[in-house]
Structures are given as structure tokens and as C-alpha cells.
Amino acid sequence: MTHPRAIPAAVASLAAIALTLLGLVSPASTAQAAATWTLRWSPDPATAGLGAFETVEDDRAESHPGGAPHIKVAGDAYRFDMHLVDRDSYSDRQRQEVTGNRTSPSSFLEWRPGETWRVTYSTYIPSSLMATTTFTHIMQTKQPGSGTSPITVTSLRRVNGVQTIEHKIFDGDILVGRTNLEPLQNKWIDIEYEIKIGDGTAGSVRWVVKSGGTTVVDATKTGVDTLLADRVRPKWGIYRSLDDTSGSLRDTYLLLKNLRAYQLTGSGGESLLSQGRPATASSTEATGLEPGKAVDGAAATRWASAEGADPQWLRVDLGSPAALSRVRLDWESAHASAYRVQGSLDGTTWTDLYSTTAGDGATDELTVSGTARYVRVYGTKRATPYGYSLYEFKVYGSAAA
């Protein structure tokens, strides 16, 4: 479960003034770091219906009128039915999809170059919706218009005979992340997807899969092309090839609920700065639990401190000063009940960016403000008899002014 922790405006303002007086930030860089996620779209299926989407592609070839509607509201969710007899306008494939984020009958969100967007949603993939040897896409980003290739795709694909769910950059077939599908079927799972829209190498994506509150995948790919033309929009549903050779095609369905779209607003934008950067710690419990494991982008690896001792810290060197906007902490069960997130320009003098005495573990999403080259988590009280342990320590922001 993610626990957003925003600093109150008055506290953030005082902190910014203090940081300025200490010489850690300038007024200009403080303004640049003020980027926040703004909720732009959160449809309620019961009231918005299919009007929540820019377009609806329900049996556009009119191949199966008896199965209509193939896309509909089902309680608090959207349901996409796919039958073996359904055909797209191309007869070698099937498609039941919705596109875009409609905010009123006459307007919809437009994702433009230079912008960063995040969509979150819950999805239910039944065991009848199987991975195939050819394409089976359940989420895409695309340029509007017919005949254009996807930009990114979330797909159900068989890899060496194993059913997987994966996310890729379509151009260049660049894998962002992949995990086994079968443990995620027949239950609700949560998806978090971020895309920075940029041409050439100016784009980036992040794909997160959670099951029962446990992060299964948290993968980021930077320096990639995420733009074809003027804008990008998301698509959800079932879009699959009939050329599968594994015998996996079935009558099936897909469910979606809790759809949200957020735009990163404010100056400066935001990028993941900490992944792969040098990390150090006050202690390490054992081999295989080194500090770098918390910044390697792998959800299954972790750093752990020596057991039974307070305080302990984990530090990452960003390489150069950055205007910070957000810190994400994915705790193992050995978490902190009291800790601080601190920033420094020289690795010696530290300033608090966030502090709490009521840490409850899981995932902490912290809005922060300030400029620093070094960022650390400083634990002052353990919640268990063990040490402190983090699966991931992610620092976000932009180049400092």
C-alpha cells in the first residue's frame, strides 16, 4: 500500500526559507523543485460510463453483433469481453479497446511533448486471458490516428513457454520490465505507469506492478523515444493476434477499475535520479544486502543494516546538485518507526527534507523540496528488533538551476 506523505504548505515554505538561508538552495531552484502530481482524470464508471474515454473501439468490424456490447460497465469496473469469433478490421487479429481520458463531452486530456504523466489503475486478468506466442496487448500508449504503431505496450507474452506480463518500448523492442503472469491472474493487481514524453532519447517510462500490497515489478527505462507526432494517449483493453501457436486463445475478458491520470505540474519536470548511483551506508547486515541493492531498480533486492542498533543511514550520491521533488521508500518488514530524509551539497552538512515518528512501513511517497547532491535516509528508531531494510530508495527531481 502506498502512503502519500506531503509536507504541509506552511512547513514546506519555512523549510525552503531555511534552506535558502543555509545556502543549500536559491529562491530560483526552490521554485523549480515545486513540481507536483496533479490529478487530472478519475472517472466513476457508474456515472461517467464509457464517456470516460476519448474513443471506444467495440467490435469496429461489426463481426459479432450478438456479443455486443463487448465493452461495458460492470459494477465499479469496466469489462472487456473477447470471443473467439470476434474480428478486428484486420481479420488476423481481435480488438476491444478504449482510448484517451475524456473529461467532458467536449474535451479530453492531451499528453504533449515535454510533459510527464502517470496513470494508475487496478486490473483483473482471469486465467482464461492467457499469454500468447504473438502479441496480446492489454495497455498501450499511441499517437492518435489509424495505422500508427504503438509507442509502449503492456503485453501478455510467452517467453520460453512461460506465461509472462511485460512492458516494452515498441520501437526497438526495448524491454522495460517482465514477470510471471500466472501468480497475478484471478485477482486484482495494481498498476502504476509513468511516461515522460520526449523525442529521440528525451523520453522515459516507469512501470510498477503490485499484488496484495507487494511490489512485484518496479522498472524504469530512460533515454528512450516516447513520441511519434503531436501527442500521446493511453489505450486499455484486449488487442491480440490470432496467429498464436500455443493454443492459448479462449473466450475471455478483462476488468479495469480505479483509473486515475496525473500530470506532473510546476516548473522543472521530474526524473529518477538515484537509480544506479553510488550508495553507502552506516552498516550492512550481510553479503548480498549491500547499499547498492536499494538503488539498482530491482524490486526483489534490498539493503539491510546491522541488526539491533540505532541510528543507521543509507546515502546515495546523485553525482551533481539536483532540485528534488520526491522520494520513494519501499520498506522491507524491518522498517523505521522514526526516520528523516536529509539532503546535503557536500556530504557533510545535512538538512532535513522530511521527518516522521510514525513510520508504518510499506511504501512511503514523500514530497520534498530542496537542492542536494547527496540524499540519505537516517533511521532513528527501529519498528522491529532487527535493523533497517529498504528494497528501493528512489530520489526524483531535475537538474538544479
Summary of the structure (lengths in Angstrom):
residues: 401
radius of gyration: 22.4
end to end distance: 34.4
largest distance: 70.4
contacts: 1359
relative contact order: 0.18
helix: 10%
strand: 51%
